[in-house]
Amino acid sequence: MLALLAALVVAAASTVPSAMIGTWSSGRCSNPSSQLVITATTAKLGKNLAEPIVYYPNDDGNGHGAIHWKQEGNVDNFVYIAATKKIVHNTQGYHMPGAVLYARCPE
């Protein structure tokens, strides 16, 4: 049973959409402390080291996919809102206070 559940969780993961890959900022793009850098396999917040991520399509209940840290125990997530072309970082998980909005930095 546990093996089946693990297989379903892995199968639910998907490739990070290209629209999310790049450098984003919650402030000024020139300030490394406010940056979010997303690759196909990692995300880096501010001056922290890049960490492995996993992407789940249609994760937030509103039809949006979300990036989660691969490491167990982290509840925060990153949701791309295509209509606004912004990323919402739910710092304490869905429906909790502390959401941070990120805009794409110029290349």
Steps between C-alpha positions, in 0.01 A plus 500: 500500500780741590675429169179579310456827687863597430453421131189719484678793664795473260265463203315817603818707475567670171754718322530860619333715231736723304289802605624450858869452419714808547573774751218665691495768768275611784670839495771634274660251264843645579462393865612133536316472834163550330563257214345162426696302240326197349657237276345178371616317814582757771386824659706753692355762734710807566857417597414142603638203311294352218288205613326220306137560406206308361211641294140384532252613232157617621622498859334804656138403441451792258659333199850635565807286530745545784864444581578335832834435667596136449607468864224370726360728768494825300145628451576813300442499125526716189197543273520654152199714411494515119244783487734738685828330405607504865600238755340485843719352773272358768760517776292303751301286257166550329240728661743622766640852558836598361452483121773680302454613139787465251530670160732381223833680474623610158752264343 
